[in-house]
């Protein structure tokens, strides 16, 4: 399981490459829906750090930045309402759309 924060080179890539940031955002959503919330939270944490920061996320969601920081830690346990607010804020900030597709598993 990947449970580490990214290094500065990776954060720089997220900052300068919007397509890469949107791809990480999509992957975080996919991981969450596939039962890997710990990895999804760390990816979301990294995206927030590299984009508008936890203060910006706090303004966008109406939740305290320290609480958001804890929610997106490896051991965080955000409610579905908070996850939805975080995804919505990142979606708007990244200019991304979210589409869910269920496929048949062989």
N, C-alpha and C positions, 0 to 999 in steps of 0.2 A: 504494500500500500504506500502510495506517495503521500507523505504528510509533512512536507517541509515547505517553507516559504521560499520563493524564488530569489536568486541572487540579483545583484544590481544590473548585470548585463541583460537578464531576462526581463526585468522591470523596464529597462530602457527600450527593449523591443516592443513591449506592450504599449508604451507611450508613443512610439514613433510609427507603429504599424497597426492601423485600425482594423485591418482584415485579420491580423493575428489575434488581436484583442477580441474581436467578434467570434473567432473560431474557439478561443478558450472559453468564452461565455457559453457558446453552444455545447461544448464538451462538459462544462460544469452542470448544465441542465440535464444532459444525457446521463451523466454519472449519478446525479441525484435520483433520477427516475429509474435507474437500473440498480438501486440499492447500495450505492457507495457514497453516502452523505459526507463522510469524513473528508474524502478527497475533494468532493464538490465544494465543501466549505472552504478548504484551503485555496482552491482555485479562485473562488469568489473573493476571498481575502486578498489574494495577490492582485486581482483585477481592480479592486477598490483602491488598494495602495498605489497602483500605477496610474490610475485615472483621476477620479475626483477626490480621493482620500476619504477617511472616515468622517471628517467634519462635513464634507460635501454630501456624503451618504446620509448623515444625520439630518441635514437640512432637507434632503429629498424625501426622506421617509418619515420624518417627524419623531424619530427615536433617538435616544442619547448615543453619542459616538462610542462611549465606553461599553455600553450594552451591545452595540453592533460589533465591536471588536471582539467581545467575548463570544457572541453568537457564531462568528465566523472562524473561531479557533478550532483546532482538531477535536477538542472535547466539547465544543459548543452544542447547544440543543435548542435552536431557534424554533419558534412555533411556525405553523404553516402560514399564518398571517404575516409574520416577519420575513419568512423566505419569499413570499409573494411580493412584499414591498421592496425587498432587496433586488430581486430579479427585475421588477418593474423599473426601479431607479436606474439600474445598470443598462437595461434595454433602451431606455430613453437616452441615457448619456452616450451609449455606444452607437446609437442610431440603428439598432438591430430589431429584427422581428423574431418571434418565437413560433415555431411550428412543431407539433408533435405528430409522429407517425408510428403506428404500431405495426410491426412486421411479424410474420409467422416464423417461429423458431423450429428448425428442422430437428 
